[in-house]
Amino acid sequence: RTKHGTKNATSDDITVEASTQLTKFIDWLNEREGEPFTAVLDGPNIGYYGSSYFQYSPVESAVKELEKMNERPLVIMPEKYLADKVFTGQTQKTRVFTETELQIRDSLIEDGKIYAVPSQCLDDYYWMIASVVNQKRSSNCMEKTVSAGDTITNDRFPGLRPMLVSNDQMRDHRLALLEPRLFRRWKNSYIVNFRVSRGINTGTTEGDTDIRLYPADVFSEEIQGNTAPEKDGGLCGTVWHFPVSDWNDHERLCICIPKSK
């Protein structure tokens, strides 16, 4: 026991507790009422963008940008960032949040747009698993896929929902969670990357912050085979599609090779 009268936690205890807390998050997503979340944000990844310390202004900008696109965002945030000050391992310093940042934090909490991840739990698992949770109680009004037509009328990105906003390359998780090909397919389908730029007060927490989002792939980057019909209604076998990237900057060409007669 420690001097405070509590038992020292073993690695097994921590693993069990982390699993329990992750299950609570899944249950919360499934049981909560109201509109479902259509975008889940990796809070620390956004807050640390281009800086050695965490800032709330990029997180706020990301939330506002998504809401302008008619998305319903949820920020995944380790609970240590919800305090008034935070110790940053990279700088080995404790940073006190500014009044502006505390107002942003409080507003996100009050509006129910932040989920606090308990200590000793890996926050990456929370936003990753959110992509495959059905949100059962609120999912009746959630579109699993946004069509290209909806992007024109509502300024939304096409693709699967909820989309995940992060620049995390997830190198630590590629082999631990899924077979490499399946992991690549999941990542390309859900991950929305971003870039943050700041105004005159670059490097400060009070400067204007702008964020640009880059949609997940709508078309697969993998070779695909599809059964193709003949004109008379029969099947001609497999038609192969080969995506070709990096032609004319970022445009893609898909070559269709039908079965020979």
Residue, then its C-alpha position, 0 to 999 in steps of 0.5 A: r500500500t502507498k502512504h495514502g492507504t491505497k494499493n499499488a496498481t499493477s499493470d493487470d489492474i490498469t489493463v482491466e480498468a482501461s478496458t472497463q472505461l472503454t466499454k463505458f464509452i461504447d455504452w455511453l455512445n449507444e445509450r445516449e439520446g439526441e442527435p448522433f455524432t457524425a465527426v469525432l476529433d482527436g483533441p490532443n492531436i489537434g491541440y498540439y498542432g505546430s506547437s510544443y504545448f497544447q492549445y484549445s484554439p485549434v480545437e475550437s476552430a475544428v469544431k466550428e468548421l465541422e458545424k458549418m459543414n452540418e456535422r455534429p462533432l465530439v472531441i475526445m480529450p484526456e481528462k488532464y487537459l480539462a484541468d486549469k493547467v497541464f504538464t507537458g512531457q515534451t517541454q517538461k513544464t507545467r502550463v497554465f491555460t489562458e482565460t480565453e482557453l478556459q472559456i473555450r474548454d468550459s463552452l465545449i463541456e457545457d455543450g456536451k461536445i467533449y468526452a473526458v478519457p480517464s487517466q491511464c487510458l489510451d485516448d486513441y482507442y476512444w476516437m478510433i472505436a467511435s467509428v464502428v459504434n452504432q450509436k444505437r439509440s440516436s442512430n435512427c437519424m444518422e446517415k452512415t454514408v454521405s453521398a456526393g449529392d449531399t456535398i453540393t447542397n450542404d457543404r459536407f464531405p462525401g463518405l462514411r460517418p462518423m468521420l475521424v479528424s486526426n493527423d495521427q499516423m497510428r504507427d503504434h496501432r497498425l499491427a495491434l488492431l487489424e491485419p495491415r490491409l484491413f487497417r489501411r482500408w479503415k484508415n482511408s475510409y474514415i480519417v480526415n486530415f487537417r492543417v492549422s494556420r494562425g494569424i498575426n499572433t502566430g505561436t500565441t494562444e490568443g491569435d486567430t486560428d484557421i483550420r483546413l480539413y481534408p476529406a477521406d478517400v471516396f474511391s479505394e486505392e486498391i485494385q478491385g474486381n467486380t462482376a459485370p453484366e452483359k447487355d443481354g442480362g447475363l454475366c461476363g465474369t470479372v472486370w478489374h479496376f486499377p486506380v492510378s494516382d499522382w496523375n495531374d497532381h492529385e486526380r485519380l484515373c481508374i482503368c477498367i479492363p473487361k474480360s476478353k471474349 
